[in-house]
Structure formats: structure tokens, C-alpha cells
Amino acid sequence: MNGQLIHGRILAIAIVAASSVPAVAVELYPVPQHGKWGYMNDEGKVVIQSSFETAMPFSDGLAFVKRGDEKGYINEKGEMVIKLSFDDGRPFREGLARVYKKEGLIGGKYGYIDKTGATAIYPKYEDAGDFHEGRAAVKVSGKWGYIDATNVEKVKPQFDEAAHFSDGLARVRAGGDWGGKVGFIDLNGKMAINPKYAECGDFNDGHASFRDGDKWGYINKHGDTVIEPQFSEAGLFSDGLAAVRVGNLLGAKWGFINKSGKVVINPQYDEVRLFVYG
């Protein structure tokens, strides 16, 4: 997934993979009908007819779509407001969207456009992530660093893997793709939590999950263990609760804990998602 760190196998909360909890609820949702994609509102009514081969979720009021040879961004009325001249695009984040330009038969480079469709950062990166908290991870000569929205380098490319910022910290892996360890840096690139973990999740609500052996627990932003590793899988905190999976792989069930590690909803579910606004 574009070199970004992946957190375990938490299919149940994959809806927020690589993104923070949204500040407001999304109003339109991609929905398939008769082999094509359209969009429905939160009442289940299709408001943009199904005519797209690809339809990504709305973000910053726009959604990336593909229809035949046409690709670009539509508004919430279904109008194509940006016709993309690049080969692929991603959802807008903080006013910029990642785009991809092919080079030759294989390979290509990544850059960014703004909401007018103008090229904000010309495609020159081997790989790139979305903007979060004013930073985007970019790959240069096999290493990951971070830029700001004006393409100023804020963190020198030096990491084997890099995730987006959340709660002011970003997960990075140093020491090799296979033998390296995961830690966290701040917005200026200073190591806030030294790389010592085999695997970690993102920070949210001041906590991040980490794996020790085959069990997951949680640390705070100082790197202190606040919930001992004891779960077979562990998700993001949101609304003060985190989804955790308890038991062996075949019989494990999902429930929810609070920030003290106390089970507040007993493990009983096959799949769960985040709490948002209760």
C-alpha cells in the first residue's frame, strides 16, 4: 500500500486505514449497481447515478471517479469539476490530492494537484502518501521522508517505511524492511519514540497499539506501556474506546476496552468498526 506501514490484519476497522477519524460524517457513499458505481446519501437514496467504473469516497467535497476514458473529480452534484490529465488520482486531503503519472511501460512518479486541478507538486516521487497535519510522506531513492504542502522538505528521506501523521506523530521503520523496528517521529522529524517495536498502529486519542510477540497492547505518546500486550488484535482508540480481539484466531471475538484497559463491551462480535460520536 504505497510503502505505508500496515497495521496487522484489522479488517474490521479497515475503513479508517491510513486516515484519522473524520471531523464530520461523510454525506455521500459509493454504492455499486448493475456493475457500475454511483453514490447514495445516508438515507440509502441513490443521488448520483451509477455510471462509474471507479468511485472513491468523497473527501474535501470531491470524489475521484473513472468512466471510460474519462477520469477526474466530481462534486456532490455529480458534476465533473476537475478532468484529470494524469493517469491516476487519490482523494483530496488538506486541499491537495495525490496523482500518478506513468513513465514508460512500467513505473511512474507521484505528485499533487490542488482543488482547481492545477499541478501543485509536479510528479517526481517514487511513491507518496496523502497529506495529514501538513505533511505527506514521499519516497526518494528508496527512502521515505516528509514534505509540506509547498513541497519543502521537512524530514530528510531516511526511513524504510513511513506512515501519515496523526496526533502529531508518524510511524516510521528504520533498520531495513525486514529486520527494522518501528518508532515515531514528530512533525519536525525528531524521534519522539525510539524504533524498538516489531509493529505499531497509529496514534489516536493519545494511544497507539503495539505488538510484542503475538500479542497487542498500547503505549502513550511518551512511549510508556499503558495497556499490557494481551490481545490477538487491537484497533484505534476513538471516542475513548478501542476495538480489541480476544481469543485464538478461529474463535476470537471483538469487543471494546477503555483507556484503562478495562473491557466495557464484552468480546462477542465477528466484526466491528470505530465509535464515532457515540
MIDOSE-1310 file (N, C-alpha, C; in nm, 2 decimals, decimal comma, always signed):
residues 278
mngq	+0,08/-0,12/+0,00/+0,00/+0,00/+0,00/+0,09/+0,12/+0,00; +0,15/+0,14/-0,11/+0,24/+0,26/-0,13/+0,35/+0,27/-0,03; +0,40/+0,16/+0,02/+0,51/+0,16/+0,12/+0,47/+0,21/+0,26; +0,34/+0,24/+0,28/+0,30/+0,29/+0,41/+0,29/+0,17/+0,50
lihg	+0,32/+0,19/+0,63/+0,31/+0,09/+0,73/+0,17/+0,03/+0,74; +0,15/-0,10/+0,75/+0,02/-0,16/+0,76/+0,01/-0,22/+0,90; -0,11/-0,20/+0,96/-0,12/-0,24/+1,10/-0,20/-0,37/+1,11; -0,12/-0,48/+1,12/-0,18/-0,61/+1,14/-0,29/-0,65/+1,04
rila	-0,39/-0,72/+1,08/-0,49/-0,77/+0,99/-0,63/-0,72/+1,03; -0,64/-0,60/+1,07/-0,76/-0,55/+1,13/-0,86/-0,51/+1,02; -0,91/-0,61/+0,96/-1,01/-0,59/+0,85/-1,13/-0,52/+0,91; -1,17/-0,55/+1,03/-1,29/-0,49/+1,09/-1,29/-0,34/+1,09
iaiv	-1,17/-0,28/+1,10/-1,17/-0,13/+1,11/-1,09/-0,08/+0,99; -1,09/-0,15/+0,88/-1,01/-0,11/+0,77/-1,06/+0,01/+0,70; -1,19/+0,05/+0,74/-1,25/+0,17/+0,68/-1,17/+0,29/+0,72; -1,09/+0,29/+0,82/-1,01/+0,40/+0,86/-0,86/+0,38/+0,84
aass	-0,82/+0,28/+0,77/-0,68/+0,25/+0,75/-0,61/+0,37/+0,70; -0,51/+0,41/+0,73/-0,44/+0,52/+0,67/-0,51/+0,65/+0,68; -0,61/+0,67/+0,77/-0,67/+0,80/+0,79/-0,72/+0,82/+0,93; -0,73/+0,94/+0,97/-0,78/+0,97/+1,11/-0,93/+0,97/+1,11
vpav	-0,99/+0,96/+1,23/-1,13/+0,97/+1,24/-1,18/+1,10/+1,18; -1,28/+1,10/+1,09/-1,33/+1,22/+1,03/-1,39/+1,32/+1,13; -1,37/+1,45/+1,10/-1,43/+1,55/+1,18/-1,58/+1,56/+1,17; -1,63/+1,53/+1,05/-1,77/+1,53/+1,02/-1,80/+1,40/+0,94
avel	-1,93/+1,36/+0,95/-1,97/+1,24/+0,89/-1,98/+1,26/+0,74; -1,93/+1,16/+0,66/-1,94/+1,17/+0,51/-2,09/+1,16/+0,48; -2,14/+1,24/+0,38/-2,28/+1,25/+0,35/-2,31/+1,16/+0,23; -2,21/+1,14/+0,14/-2,24/+1,05/+0,02/-2,14/+0,93/+0,03
ypvp	-2,20/+0,82/-0,02/-2,12/+0,70/-0,01/-2,12/+0,62/-0,14; -2,01/+0,57/-0,19/-2,00/+0,49/-0,31/-2,09/+0,37/-0,29; -2,17/+0,33/-0,40/-2,25/+0,22/-0,39/-2,26/+0,15/-0,53; -2,24/+0,02/-0,54/-2,24/-0,05/-0,67/-2,39/-0,09/-0,71
qhgk	-2,41/-0,07/-0,84/-2,54/-0,11/-0,90/-2,52/-0,15/-1,04; -2,56/-0,28/-1,07/-2,55/-0,33/-1,21/-2,41/-0,31/-1,27; -2,31/-0,34/-1,19/-2,17/-0,34/-1,24/-2,11/-0,21/-1,25; -2,18/-0,10/-1,21/-2,12/+0,03/-1,21/-2,13/+0,09/-1,07
wgym	-2,06/+0,21/-1,05/-2,07/+0,27/-0,92/-2,14/+0,41/-0,93; -2,21/+0,44/-0,82/-2,27/+0,57/-0,80/-2,26/+0,61/-0,66; -2,34/+0,70/-0,61/-2,33/+0,74/-0,47/-2,47/+0,75/-0,41; -2,48/+0,71/-0,28/-2,61/+0,72/-0,21/-2,59/+0,82/-0,09
ndeg	-2,70/+0,87/-0,04/-2,69/+0,95/+0,08/-2,71/+0,86/+0,20; -2,71/+0,93/+0,32/-2,72/+0,85/+0,44/-2,86/+0,79/+0,47; -2,95/+0,82/+0,38/-3,09/+0,76/+0,38/-3,10/+0,64/+0,29; -2,99/+0,61/+0,22/-2,99/+0,50/+0,13/-3,04/+0,53/-0,01
kvvi	-3,07/+0,66/-0,04/-3,12/+0,70/-0,17/-3,00/+0,73/-0,26; -3,01/+0,67/-0,39/-2,90/+0,70/-0,48/-2,92/+0,84/-0,54; -2,82/+0,92/-0,52/-2,83/+1,06/-0,56/-2,74/+1,10/-0,68; -2,64/+1,01/-0,70/-2,56/+1,02/-0,82/-2,56/+0,89/-0,89
qssf	-2,62/+0,88/-1,01/-2,65/+0,76/-1,07/-2,52/+0,67/-1,10; -2,54/+0,54/-1,10/-2,43/+0,45/-1,12/-2,38/+0,45/-1,26; -2,27/+0,51/-1,29/-2,21/+0,52/-1,43/-2,06/+0,51/-1,43; -2,00/+0,49/-1,31/-1,86/+0,49/-1,30/-1,80/+0,35/-1,28
etam	-1,68/+0,33/-1,34/-1,61/+0,20/-1,32/-1,53/+0,21/-1,19; -1,49/+0,33/-1,15/-1,42/+0,35/-1,02/-1,49/+0,47/-0,95; -1,51/+0,46/-0,82/-1,57/+0,57/-0,75/-1,52/+0,57/-0,61; -1,44/+0,67/-0,57/-1,38/+0,67/-0,44/-1,46/+0,76/-0,35
pfsd	-1,45/+0,74/-0,21/-1,53/+0,82/-0,12/-1,50/+0,97/-0,14; -1,60/+1,05/-0,10/-1,59/+1,20/-0,10/-1,49/+1,24/+0,01; -1,41/+1,34/-0,02/-1,32/+1,40/+0,07/-1,29/+1,54/+0,03; -1,30/+1,64/+0,12/-1,29/+1,78/+0,09/-1,39/+1,82/-0,02
glaf	-1,51/+1,75/-0,02/-1,62/+1,79/-0,11/-1,60/+1,74/-0,25; -1,50/+1,65/-0,28/-1,48/+1,60/-0,41/-1,45/+1,45/-0,40; -1,48/+1,38/-0,51/-1,45/+1,24/-0,52/-1,39/+1,20/-0,65; -1,29/+1,11/-0,65/-1,22/+1,07/-0,77/-1,30/+0,96/-0,84
vkrg	-1,33/+0,97/-0,97/-1,40/+0,87/-1,04/-1,34/+0,84/-1,18; -1,37/+0,73/-1,23/-1,33/+0,69/-1,37/-1,46/+0,64/-1,44; -1,47/+0,69/-1,57/-1,58/+0,65/-1,65/-1,53/+0,64/-1,79; -1,51/+0,52/-1,84/-1,45/+0,50/-1,97/-1,31/+0,56/-1,97
dekg	-1,28/+0,64/-2,07/-1,15/+0,71/-2,08/-1,14/+0,83/-2,00; -1,26/+0,87/-1,94/-1,26/+1,00/-1,86/-1,23/+0,97/-1,71; -1,15/+1,05/-1,65/-1,12/+1,04/-1,51/-1,10/+1,18/-1,45; -1,14/+1,19/-1,32/-1,12/+1,32/-1,26/-1,20/+1,32/-1,13
yine	-1,25/+1,44/-1,09/-1,31/+1,46/-0,96/-1,45/+1,52/-0,98; -1,55/+1,46/-0,92/-1,69/+1,52/-0,92/-1,72/+1,59/-0,79; -1,81/+1,68/-0,80/-1,87/+1,74/-0,68/-1,99/+1,66/-0,63; -2,05/+1,71/-0,52/-2,16/+1,63/-0,46/-2,29/+1,64/-0,55
kgem	-2,29/+1,71/-0,66/-2,40/+1,71/-0,75/-2,37/+1,61/-0,86; -2,25/+1,55/-0,86/-2,22/+1,46/-0,97/-2,15/+1,52/-1,09; -2,12/+1,65/-1,08/-2,06/+1,72/-1,19/-1,91/+1,70/-1,19; -1,85/+1,68/-1,31/-1,71/+1,66/-1,32/-1,65/+1,80/-1,32
vikl	-1,58/+1,84/-1,21/-1,53/+1,97/-1,19/-1,38/+1,98/-1,22; -1,31/+1,86/-1,21/-1,17/+1,85/-1,25/-1,15/+1,73/-1,34; -1,11/+1,76/-1,46/-1,07/+1,65/-1,55/-0,92/+1,62/-1,54; -0,89/+1,50/-1,50/-0,75/+1,47/-1,46/-0,67/+1,43/-1,59
sfdd	-0,56/+1,50/-1,61/-0,47/+1,47/-1,72/-0,37/+1,36/-1,68; -0,36/+1,33/-1,55/-0,26/+1,23/-1,51/-0,33/+1,09/-1,52; -0,25/+0,99/-1,49/-0,30/+0,85/-1,51/-0,38/+0,80/-1,40; -0,37/+0,86/-1,28/-0,45/+0,81/-1,17/-0,45/+0,92/-1,06
grpf	-0,55/+0,91/-0,97/-0,56/+1,01/-0,86/-0,61/+0,94/-0,73; -0,60/+1,02/-0,63/-0,64/+0,97/-0,49/-0,73/+1,08/-0,44; -0,80/+1,05/-0,32/-0,89/+1,15/-0,26/-0,81/+1,28/-0,22; -0,88/+1,39/-0,21/-0,82/+1,51/-0,16/-0,80/+1,50/-0,01
regl	-0,69/+1,56/+0,04/-0,66/+1,57/+0,18/-0,60/+1,70/+0,20; -0,66/+1,78/+0,29/-0,60/+1,91/+0,32/-0,58/+2,00/+0,19; -0,67/+1,99/+0,10/-0,66/+2,07/-0,02/-0,58/+2,02/-0,13; -0,51/+1,91/-0,12/-0,43/+1,85/-0,22/-0,46/+1,70/-0,24
arvy	-0,45/+1,66/-0,37/-0,47/+1,52/-0,40/-0,35/+1,46/-0,47; -0,31/+1,34/-0,43/-0,20/+1,27/-0,49/-0,24/+1,22/-0,63; -0,15/+1,24/-0,72/-0,17/+1,19/-0,86/-0,05/+1,11/-0,91; -0,08/+1,03/-1,01/+0,03/+0,94/-1,06/+0,04/+0,96/-1,21
kkeg	+0,17/+0,97/-1,25/+0,20/+0,98/-1,40/+0,29/+0,87/-1,44; +0,24/+0,79/-1,54/+0,32/+0,68/-1,59/+0,44/+0,72/-1,66; +0,54/+0,64/-1,65/+0,67/+0,66/-1,72/+0,71/+0,53/-1,79; +0,71/+0,53/-1,92/+0,74/+0,40/-1,99/+0,64/+0,30/-1,97
ligg	+0,68/+0,17/-1,99/+0,58/+0,06/-1,99/+0,55/+0,03/-1,84; +0,65/+0,04/-1,75/+0,62/+0,02/-1,61/+0,68/+0,13/-1,53; +0,62/+0,15/-1,42/+0,67/+0,26/-1,33/+0,61/+0,39/-1,36; +0,64/+0,49/-1,27/+0,59/+0,62/-1,28/+0,62/+0,70/-1,16
kygy	+0,57/+0,82/-1,15/+0,60/+0,91/-1,04/+0,47/+0,97/-0,99; +0,49/+1,02/-0,86/+0,37/+1,08/-0,79/+0,39/+1,22/-0,76; +0,28/+1,30/-0,77/+0,28/+1,44/-0,73/+0,15/+1,48/-0,68; +0,11/+1,61/-0,68/-0,01/+1,65/-0,62/-0,08/+1,76/-0,70
idkt	-0,21/+1,77/-0,70/-0,28/+1,88/-0,76/-0,36/+1,95/-0,65; -0,40/+2,07/-0,68/-0,49/+2,15/-0,59/-0,64/+2,13/-0,64; -0,73/+2,20/-0,57/-0,87/+2,18/-0,60/-0,92/+2,25/-0,72; -0,83/+2,33/-0,78/-0,87/+2,39/-0,91/-0,82/+2,29/-1,03
gata	-0,75/+2,19/-0,99/-0,70/+2,09/-1,09/-0,56/+2,13/-1,13; -0,50/+2,24/-1,08/-0,37/+2,28/-1,12/-0,26/+2,19/-1,05; -0,15/+2,17/-1,12/-0,04/+2,09/-1,06/+0,02/+2,17/-0,95; +0,01/+2,12/-0,82/+0,07/+2,19/-0,71/+0,22/+2,14/-0,69
iypk	+0,24/+2,01/-0,70/+0,37/+1,95/-0,69/+0,38/+1,85/-0,81; +0,47/+1,88/-0,90/+0,49/+1,80/-1,02/+0,53/+1,66/-0,98; +0,48/+1,56/-1,05/+0,51/+1,42/-1,02/+0,66/+1,39/-1,03; +0,73/+1,36/-0,92/+0,87/+1,33/-0,93/+0,91/+1,23/-0,82
yeda	+0,82/+1,19/-0,74/+0,85/+1,10/-0,63/+0,82/+0,95/-0,67; +0,90/+0,86/-0,62/+0,89/+0,72/-0,64/+0,76/+0,67/-0,58; +0,72/+0,72/-0,47/+0,59/+0,69/-0,41/+0,56/+0,80/-0,32; +0,43/+0,81/-0,27/+0,39/+0,92/-0,19/+0,26/+0,89/-0,12
gdfh	+0,24/+0,95/+0,00/+0,12/+0,93/+0,07/+0,03/+1,06/+0,07; -0,08/+1,06/+0,13/-0,17/+1,17/+0,14/-0,12/+1,27/+0,25; -0,17/+1,39/+0,24/-0,13/+1,49/+0,34/-0,22/+1,47/+0,46; -0,15/+1,48/+0,58/-0,21/+1,48/+0,71/-0,13/+1,57/+0,80
egra	-0,20/+1,66/+0,87/-0,13/+1,75/+0,96/-0,02/+1,83/+0,89; -0,05/+1,86/+0,77/+0,05/+1,95/+0,69/+0,17/+1,88/+0,64; +0,17/+1,75/+0,64/+0,29/+1,67/+0,59/+0,24/+1,55/+0,51; +0,32/+1,52/+0,41/+0,30/+1,40/+0,33/+0,43/+1,32/+0,32
avkv	+0,42/+1,19/+0,34/+0,54/+1,10/+0,32/+0,57/+1,08/+0,17; +0,69/+1,10/+0,13/+0,74/+1,08/+0,00/+0,86/+0,99/-0,01; +0,88/+0,92/-0,12/+0,99/+0,83/-0,13/+1,09/+0,88/-0,24; +1,21/+0,89/-0,20/+1,32/+0,94/-0,28/+1,44/+0,84/-0,27
sgkw	+1,48/+0,79/-0,38/+1,60/+0,70/-0,39/+1,58/+0,58/-0,29; +1,46/+0,53/-0,28/+1,44/+0,41/-0,19/+1,41/+0,44/-0,05; +1,42/+0,57/-0,01/+1,39/+0,61/+0,13/+1,28/+0,71/+0,14; +1,21/+0,70/+0,26/+1,10/+0,79/+0,29/+1,13/+0,91/+0,38
gyid	+1,08/+1,02/+0,34/+1,08/+1,14/+0,42/+0,95/+1,21/+0,41; +0,95/+1,34/+0,45/+0,82/+1,42/+0,45/+0,84/+1,56/+0,39; +0,74/+1,60/+0,32/+0,73/+1,74/+0,26/+0,61/+1,81/+0,32; +0,61/+1,94/+0,30/+0,49/+2,02/+0,34/+0,41/+2,05/+0,21
atnv	+0,30/+2,12/+0,21/+0,22/+2,15/+0,10/+0,28/+2,23/-0,01; +0,39/+2,30/+0,03/+0,47/+2,38/-0,07/+0,59/+2,31/-0,13; +0,59/+2,18/-0,10/+0,70/+2,09/-0,15/+0,83/+2,12/-0,08; +0,83/+2,18/+0,03/+0,95/+2,20/+0,11/+0,98/+2,07/+0,19
ekvk	+1,10/+2,02/+0,18/+1,14/+1,90/+0,26/+1,14/+1,94/+0,41; +1,06/+1,86/+0,49/+1,06/+1,89/+0,63/+1,13/+1,78/+0,71; +1,13/+1,66/+0,65/+1,21/+1,54/+0,71/+1,28/+1,48/+0,60; +1,41/+1,47/+0,61/+1,50/+1,41/+0,51/+1,46/+1,27/+0,48
pqfd	+1,46/+1,22/+0,36/+1,43/+1,08/+0,33/+1,54/+0,99/+0,39; +1,50/+0,91/+0,49/+1,59/+0,82/+0,56/+1,53/+0,69/+0,61; +1,40/+0,68/+0,60/+1,33/+0,57/+0,66/+1,29/+0,46/+0,56; +1,28/+0,34/+0,60/+1,25/+0,23/+0,51/+1,10/+0,22/+0,49
eaah	+1,02/+0,27/+0,58/+0,87/+0,28/+0,57/+0,83/+0,41/+0,64; +0,72/+0,46/+0,60/+0,67/+0,58/+0,67/+0,52/+0,59/+0,66; +0,45/+0,62/+0,76/+0,30/+0,64/+0,76/+0,26/+0,78/+0,78; +0,14/+0,81/+0,77/+0,09/+0,95/+0,78/+0,09/+1,00/+0,93
fsdg	+0,09/+1,13/+0,95/+0,09/+1,18/+1,08/-0,05/+1,18/+1,14; -0,06/+1,15/+1,27/-0,18/+1,15/+1,34/-0,14/+1,18/+1,49; -0,22/+1,27/+1,55/-0,19/+1,31/+1,69/-0,05/+1,37/+1,70; +0,00/+1,43/+1,59/+0,13/+1,49/+1,59/+0,25/+1,40/+1,57
larv	+0,22/+1,27/+1,56/+0,33/+1,17/+1,54/+0,31/+1,09/+1,42; +0,42/+1,03/+1,36/+0,41/+0,94/+1,25/+0,49/+0,82/+1,27; +0,44/+0,70/+1,24/+0,51/+0,58/+1,25/+0,62/+0,57/+1,14; +0,73/+0,53/+1,17/+0,84/+0,51/+1,07/+0,91/+0,38/+1,11
ragg	+0,97/+0,32/+1,00/+1,05/+0,20/+1,03/+1,19/+0,23/+0,98; +1,29/+0,19/+1,07/+1,43/+0,21/+1,04/+1,50/+0,08/+1,06; +1,61/+0,06/+0,98/+1,69/-0,06/+1,00/+1,66/-0,17/+0,90; +1,59/-0,14/+0,80/+1,56/-0,24/+0,69/+1,42/-0,28/+0,69
dwgg	+1,37/-0,32/+0,57/+1,23/-0,36/+0,56/+1,19/-0,48/+0,65; +1,28/-0,57/+0,66/+1,25/-0,70/+0,73/+1,31/-0,70/+0,87; +1,42/-0,65/+0,89/+1,48/-0,65/+1,02/+1,47/-0,52/+1,10; +1,41/-0,42/+1,04/+1,39/-0,29/+1,11/+1,29/-0,29/+1,22
kvgf	+1,29/-0,18/+1,29/+1,19/-0,16/+1,40/+1,11/-0,04/+1,38; +1,00/-0,03/+1,44/+0,91/+0,08/+1,43/+0,92/+0,18/+1,55; +0,92/+0,31/+1,52/+0,92/+0,41/+1,62/+0,83/+0,52/+1,57; +0,84/+0,64/+1,63/+0,75/+0,75/+1,60/+0,84/+0,88/+1,59
idln	+0,81/+0,97/+1,49/+0,88/+1,10/+1,48/+0,77/+1,21/+1,50; +0,82/+1,33/+1,54/+0,73/+1,44/+1,54/+0,73/+1,52/+1,41; +0,66/+1,62/+1,40/+0,64/+1,70/+1,28/+0,77/+1,75/+1,22; +0,87/+1,77/+1,31/+1,00/+1,82/+1,26/+1,10/+1,71/+1,23
gkma	+1,06/+1,59/+1,25/+1,14/+1,47/+1,22/+1,22/+1,42/+1,33; +1,20/+1,48/+1,45/+1,27/+1,44/+1,57/+1,21/+1,31/+1,62; +1,30/+1,21/+1,66/+1,25/+1,08/+1,70/+1,18/+1,10/+1,84; +1,05/+1,08/+1,85/+0,98/+1,10/+1,97/+0,97/+0,97/+2,05
inpk	+0,96/+0,86/+1,98/+0,96/+0,73/+2,04/+1,06/+0,64/+1,96; +1,17/+0,60/+2,02/+1,27/+0,52/+1,95/+1,22/+0,40/+1,88; +1,27/+0,36/+1,77/+1,23/+0,24/+1,70/+1,27/+0,12/+1,78; +1,17/+0,05/+1,83/+1,20/-0,07/+1,91/+1,09/-0,17/+1,90
yaec	+0,98/-0,14/+1,82/+0,87/-0,23/+1,81/+0,87/-0,30/+1,68; +0,82/-0,42/+1,68/+0,80/-0,50/+1,56/+0,69/-0,44/+1,47; +0,59/-0,39/+1,54/+0,47/-0,34/+1,46/+0,39/-0,25/+1,55; +0,34/-0,14/+1,50/+0,26/-0,05/+1,57/+0,14/+0,00/+1,49
gdfn	+0,04/+0,05/+1,56/-0,07/+0,12/+1,49/-0,05/+0,27/+1,50; -0,14/+0,35/+1,44/-0,13/+0,49/+1,45/-0,17/+0,54/+1,59; -0,13/+0,66/+1,62/-0,18/+0,73/+1,74/-0,31/+0,79/+1,71; -0,40/+0,77/+1,81/-0,53/+0,84/+1,80/-0,59/+0,84/+1,95
dgha	-0,64/+0,96/+1,98/-0,68/+0,97/+2,12/-0,57/+0,95/+2,22; -0,44/+0,98/+2,18/-0,33/+0,97/+2,26/-0,27/+0,84/+2,29; -0,32/+0,74/+2,22/-0,27/+0,60/+2,24/-0,24/+0,54/+2,10; -0,15/+0,44/+2,10/-0,12/+0,36/+1,98/-0,10/+0,22/+2,02
sfrd	-0,15/+0,13/+1,94/-0,13/-0,01/+1,97/+0,01/-0,05/+1,93; +0,06/-0,16/+1,99/+0,19/-0,22/+1,95/+0,19/-0,36/+1,97; +0,27/-0,43/+1,90/+0,28/-0,58/+1,91/+0,40/-0,62/+1,98; +0,39/-0,72/+2,07/+0,50/-0,78/+2,14/+0,48/-0,93/+2,13
gdkw	+0,56/-1,00/+2,05/+0,54/-1,14/+2,02/+0,41/-1,15/+1,93; +0,31/-1,23/+1,98/+0,19/-1,24/+1,91/+0,07/-1,17/+1,98; +0,10/-1,08/+2,07/+0,00/-1,01/+2,15/+0,01/-0,86/+2,13; -0,10/-0,79/+2,14/-0,10/-0,64/+2,12/-0,14/-0,57/+2,25
gyin	-0,08/-0,46/+2,27/-0,11/-0,37/+2,38/-0,11/-0,23/+2,33; -0,10/-0,13/+2,43/-0,10/+0,01/+2,39/+0,01/+0,09/+2,46; +0,06/+0,19/+2,39/+0,15/+0,29/+2,45/+0,09/+0,43/+2,45; +0,15/+0,52/+2,53/+0,11/+0,66/+2,52/+0,21/+0,73/+2,44
khgd	+0,20/+0,87/+2,43/+0,28/+0,94/+2,34/+0,42/+0,97/+2,40; +0,45/+0,92/+2,52/+0,58/+0,92/+2,58/+0,65/+0,79/+2,56; +0,58/+0,69/+2,50/+0,63/+0,56/+2,47/+0,62/+0,46/+2,59; +0,54/+0,51/+2,69/+0,51/+0,42/+2,81/+0,40/+0,32/+2,77
tvie	+0,42/+0,20/+2,82/+0,32/+0,10/+2,80/+0,21/+0,13/+2,90; +0,09/+0,15/+2,85/-0,03/+0,18/+2,94/-0,13/+0,07/+2,94; -0,13/-0,02/+2,85/-0,21/-0,14/+2,85/-0,12/-0,25/+2,80; -0,10/-0,35/+2,89/+0,00/-0,46/+2,86/-0,05/-0,54/+2,74
pqfs	+0,04/-0,59/+2,66/+0,00/-0,68/+2,55/-0,07/-0,80/+2,59; -0,19/-0,82/+2,54/-0,28/-0,93/+2,58/-0,39/-0,97/+2,48; -0,39/-0,89/+2,37/-0,50/-0,91/+2,27/-0,44/-0,97/+2,14; -0,52/-1,05/+2,07/-0,48/-1,10/+1,95/-0,47/-1,00/+1,84
eagl	-0,56/-0,90/+1,84/-0,55/-0,78/+1,75/-0,60/-0,66/+1,83; -0,57/-0,54/+1,79/-0,61/-0,42/+1,86/-0,62/-0,31/+1,76; -0,72/-0,23/+1,77/-0,75/-0,12/+1,68/-0,73/+0,02/+1,74; -0,77/+0,12/+1,67/-0,75/+0,26/+1,71/-0,85/+0,29/+1,82
fsdg	-0,80/+0,38/+1,91/-0,89/+0,44/+2,01/-0,97/+0,55/+1,94; -1,10/+0,56/+1,97/-1,19/+0,67/+1,92/-1,30/+0,68/+2,01; -1,34/+0,80/+2,05/-1,44/+0,82/+2,15/-1,41/+0,75/+2,28; -1,28/+0,74/+2,31/-1,24/+0,68/+2,43/-1,24/+0,53/+2,44
laav	-1,27/+0,46/+2,33/-1,28/+0,32/+2,33/-1,20/+0,26/+2,21; -1,15/+0,14/+2,23/-1,07/+0,08/+2,12/-1,13/-0,07/+2,10; -1,14/-0,11/+1,98/-1,18/-0,24/+1,95/-1,06/-0,34/+1,97; -1,08/-0,45/+2,04/-0,98/-0,55/+2,06/-1,04/-0,69/+2,03
rvgn	-0,95/-0,77/+1,99/-0,99/-0,91/+1,96/-0,93/-1,00/+2,06; -1,01/-1,09/+2,12/-0,97/-1,18/+2,23/-0,99/-1,32/+2,19; -0,89/-1,41/+2,21/-0,91/-1,55/+2,19/-0,81/-1,59/+2,07; -0,82/-1,72/+2,04/-0,74/-1,77/+1,93/-0,79/-1,73/+1,80
llga	-0,72/-1,75/+1,69/-0,75/-1,70/+1,56/-0,89/-1,74/+1,51; -0,92/-1,87/+1,53/-1,05/-1,92/+1,48/-1,17/-1,88/+1,56; -1,15/-1,88/+1,69/-1,26/-1,85/+1,78/-1,26/-1,71/+1,84; -1,17/-1,63/+1,80/-1,16/-1,49/+1,86/-1,28/-1,41/+1,83
kwgf	-1,31/-1,32/+1,92/-1,42/-1,23/+1,91/-1,38/-1,08/+1,94; -1,45/-0,99/+1,89/-1,42/-0,85/+1,91/-1,51/-0,79/+2,02; -1,44/-0,70/+2,10/-1,51/-0,62/+2,20/-1,45/-0,49/+2,21; -1,47/-0,41/+2,32/-1,42/-0,28/+2,33/-1,36/-0,26/+2,47
inks	-1,25/-0,19/+2,48/-1,19/-0,15/+2,61/-1,18/+0,00/+2,62; -1,17/+0,05/+2,74/-1,14/+0,19/+2,76/-0,99/+0,21/+2,78; -0,95/+0,34/+2,81/-0,81/+0,37/+2,81/-0,74/+0,32/+2,93; -0,81/+0,26/+3,02/-0,75/+0,19/+3,14/-0,73/+0,04/+3,11
gkvv	-0,78/+0,00/+2,99/-0,76/-0,14/+2,95/-0,88/-0,23/+3,00; -0,98/-0,16/+3,06/-1,09/-0,24/+3,11/-1,19/-0,27/+3,00; -1,24/-0,39/+2,99/-1,33/-0,43/+2,89/-1,47/-0,37/+2,93; -1,52/-0,29/+2,84/-1,65/-0,22/+2,86/-1,76/-0,28/+2,78
inpq	-1,72/-0,35/+2,67/-1,82/-0,42/+2,58/-1,76/-0,56/+2,56; -1,82/-0,66/+2,61/-1,76/-0,79/+2,61/-1,73/-0,84/+2,47; -1,62/-0,91/+2,44/-1,59/-0,97/+2,31/-1,69/-1,07/+2,27; -1,77/-1,03/+2,16/-1,88/-1,12/+2,12/-1,91/-1,10/+1,97
ydev	-1,83/-1,01/+1,90/-1,87/-0,98/+1,76/-1,76/-1,03/+1,67; -1,81/-1,07/+1,55/-1,72/-1,12/+1,44/-1,65/-1,00/+1,37; -1,71/-0,89/+1,36/-1,66/-0,77/+1,30/-1,71/-0,64/+1,37; -1,62/-0,54/+1,38/-1,66/-0,42/+1,45/-1,60/-0,30/+1,37
rlfv	-1,65/-0,18/+1,40/-1,59/-0,06/+1,34/-1,57/+0,04/+1,46; -1,52/+0,16/+1,43/-1,49/+0,25/+1,53/-1,61/+0,32/+1,58; -1,61/+0,36/+1,71/-1,71/+0,45/+1,76/-1,68/+0,59/+1,71; -1,78/+0,66/+1,66/-1,77/+0,80/+1,62/-1,90/+0,87/+1,67
yg	-1,88/+0,97/+1,75/-2,00/+1,04/+1,81/-2,09/+0,95/+1,88; -2,04/+0,85/+1,95/-2,12/+0,76/+2,03/-2,18/+0,64/+1,95
